[in-house]
Amino acid sequence: MRARIDSILTGVLIGALGAWQVLAGLGVIHEDANEWKGSPQVAAGLMFVFGGAWSFFHGTLGPGGQDLPLYPWIQ
């Protein structure tokens, strides 16, 4: 159970960091010290978002997770 909670929390944290990076790359969040804006930062942020989503769904649909109501939606 602890591994599932850790995976869910890691997914949420990584996804939130990726979302912050995407918003900073798009200029929604203004940063003076950030020189690496534009499509490379947005692409890197999206990789974090998708990695966080993978970790989150891996934690929620781990062993025995096929019985959850969310499983058919993901397939």
C-alpha positions as CSV (number, residue, x, y, z in Angstrom):
1,M,0.0,0.0,0.0
2,R,2.9,2.4,0.9
3,A,4.4,1.9,-2.6
4,R,1.1,2.9,-4.2
5,I,0.8,6.0,-2.1
6,D,4.4,6.9,-2.9
7,S,3.9,6.4,-6.6
8,I,0.7,8.6,-6.6
9,L,2.4,11.4,-4.6
10,T,5.5,11.3,-6.9
11,G,3.2,11.5,-10.0
12,V,1.3,14.5,-8.6
13,L,4.6,16.2,-7.7
14,I,6.3,15.6,-11.1
15,G,3.1,16.6,-12.9
16,A,2.9,19.8,-11.0
17,L,6.5,20.6,-11.7
18,G,6.0,19.9,-15.4
19,A,2.9,22.1,-15.5
20,W,4.9,24.9,-13.9
21,Q,7.6,24.5,-16.4
22,V,5.2,24.6,-19.3
23,L,3.5,27.7,-18.0
24,A,6.9,29.4,-17.5
25,G,7.9,28.4,-21.0
26,L,4.8,29.9,-22.5
27,G,5.3,33.1,-20.5
28,V,2.2,32.8,-18.3
29,I,4.5,32.7,-15.2
30,H,7.0,35.6,-15.6
31,E,10.5,34.9,-14.4
32,D,13.3,37.3,-14.8
33,A,16.2,34.8,-14.4
34,N,14.8,32.3,-16.9
35,E,16.5,32.6,-20.3
36,W,15.4,29.2,-21.6
37,K,11.9,30.0,-22.8
38,G,9.9,28.8,-25.7
39,S,9.4,25.4,-27.3
40,P,12.3,23.5,-25.7
41,Q,11.1,24.4,-22.2
42,V,7.5,23.6,-23.1
43,A,8.5,20.2,-24.6
44,A,10.6,19.4,-21.5
45,G,7.6,20.4,-19.2
46,L,5.3,18.2,-21.2
47,M,7.6,15.2,-20.7
48,F,7.4,15.9,-16.9
49,V,3.6,16.1,-17.1
50,F,3.3,12.8,-19.0
51,G,5.9,11.2,-16.7
52,G,3.9,12.3,-13.7
53,A,0.7,11.0,-15.2
54,W,2.3,7.7,-15.9
55,S,3.5,7.4,-12.3
56,F,0.1,8.4,-11.0
57,F,-1.8,5.9,-13.0
58,H,0.8,3.2,-12.3
59,G,0.2,3.8,-8.6
60,T,-3.6,3.8,-8.9
61,L,-3.8,0.9,-11.3
62,G,-0.9,-1.2,-10.0
63,P,-1.4,-4.9,-9.0
64,G,-5.1,-5.5,-8.7
65,G,-5.9,-2.1,-10.1
66,Q,-7.9,-3.7,-12.9
67,D,-10.9,-3.9,-10.6
68,L,-11.1,-0.1,-10.2
69,P,-13.8,1.8,-12.2
70,L,-11.1,4.0,-13.8
71,Y,-9.4,1.0,-15.6
72,P,-11.8,0.7,-18.6
73,W,-11.5,4.4,-19.2
74,I,-7.7,4.3,-19.6
75,Q,-7.9,1.4,-22.0
